Structures are given as structure tokens and as C-alpha cells.
């Protein structure tokens, strides 16, 4: 069975977990990020789960960011109206080396 498995992106599990947590931090702090489509598909699921957990438990937000300077009220105002689909996606370009599609994610 494939419960709680992520798609393969040629990284070990610890690296994947840290990479996606860093991407979530970057999206919330900077309000945008650019990444490939394959990473976005995995990130979307993880991001929606984290946001739903934050909406249920406000203390999780504080523990999740470990004292980083985040505007909590702005962030809650952005996510309070939606149930899912917190990220806006815009396809930008293709990367020169391997022609993979690069997309722009915005909170």
C-alpha cells in the first residue's frame, strides 16, 4: 500500500521533508516562490495540510515558525476565507538546462 508516500523526485526522505518545509516557510514569509511543476504537485498537498492544521490550532502556527518574525494577522486574513487552494499558480518559462516548466506560486 502507498499510504503517506510522496512522489519520487530523486531525493532521500529526510531531504524531501526539509526541502518542502523550507519551501513552505519561503511562501509564507516572501508570499511567492518559483519552482518546477513536479515539486509543486507535492508541495500543494503538504501546504494544504499545514494550513488546515494552522486554522484549527493557532498555537501550531507559533510552534511551526519557531520565533520567526511573521505577520500572523495578515496571514490569517489571507487564508480564513478559503478551505483549500491557497496557492495561485502561474506558469512562467522553461528552464534552459533541461526544459522543465518553471511556475510561480503566490499566496
C-alpha positions in Angstrom: 0.0 0.0 0.0 1.1 3.6 -0.7 -0.2 5.4 2.3 1.5 8.6 3.2 4.0 8.3 0.3 5.3 11.2 -1.8 6.1 11.1 -5.5 9.7 10.3 -6.4 11.9 13.3 -7.1 15.3 11.6 -6.7 15.9 12.8 -3.1 16.0 10.8 0.1 13.1 11.2 2.5 14.9 13.5 5.0 16.0 15.8 2.3 12.5 15.9 0.8 10.9 16.7 4.1 13.3 19.6 4.8 13.1 20.9 1.3 9.3 21.1 1.4 9.3 22.7 4.8 11.7 25.3 3.6 9.5 25.9 0.6 6.5 26.4 2.9 8.5 28.9 5.1 9.5 30.8 1.9 6.0 31.0 0.6 4.6 32.3 3.9 7.5 34.8 4.5 8.1 36.0 1.0 4.5 35.5 -0.3 5.8 33.9 -3.5 8.2 31.2 -4.8 9.2 29.8 -8.1 9.6 26.0 -8.6 9.0 23.2 -11.0 5.7 21.5 -11.7 6.6 18.2 -10.1 7.7 19.9 -6.9 4.5 22.0 -6.9 2.3 18.9 -7.1 3.8 17.5 -3.9 4.0 20.9 -2.2 0.4 21.7 -2.8 -0.7 18.6 -0.7 1.7 19.3 2.1 0.9 23.0 2.2 -2.9 22.5 2.3 -2.5 20.1 5.2 -0.3 22.5 7.2 -2.7 25.4 6.6 -5.7 23.4 7.7 -3.8 22.5 10.9 -2.9 26.1 11.4 -6.5 27.2 11.0 -7.6 24.6 13.6 -4.9 25.3 16.1 -3.3 28.8 16.3 -0.6 27.7 18.6 0.7 25.3 15.9 1.5 28.4 13.8 3.7 29.8 16.5 5.5 26.5 17.1 5.8 25.9 13.3 7.7 29.1 12.7 9.8 28.9 15.9 10.1 32.6 16.6 10.5 33.9 13.1 9.0 37.4 12.5 5.8 36.6 10.7 2.7 38.9 10.5 0.2 36.5 11.9 -2.9 38.6 11.4 -2.1 39.2 7.7 -1.6 35.6 7.1 -4.8 34.5 8.8 -6.8 37.1 6.9 -5.5 35.7 3.6 -6.4 32.1 4.5 -9.5 32.5 6.6 -12.0 32.6 3.6 -10.8 29.5 1.8 -11.0 25.8 2.5 -8.3 24.8 0.0 -6.5 26.1 -3.0 -4.4 28.6 -1.0 -1.7 28.9 -3.7 -2.2 30.8 -7.0 -0.2 29.3 -9.9 1.2 31.0 -12.9 3.4 29.2 -15.5 6.4 31.3 -16.3 9.0 29.7 -18.5 11.1 26.6 -19.2 14.4 26.2 -17.6 17.3 26.4 -20.1 19.2 23.3 -19.0 16.5 20.6 -19.0 13.4 22.4 -20.4 11.4 21.7 -17.3 8.5 24.1 -16.7 9.0 26.7 -14.0 5.9 28.0 -12.2 5.3 31.0 -10.0 3.4 30.2 -6.7 1.8 33.1 -4.9 0.0 33.0 -1.5 
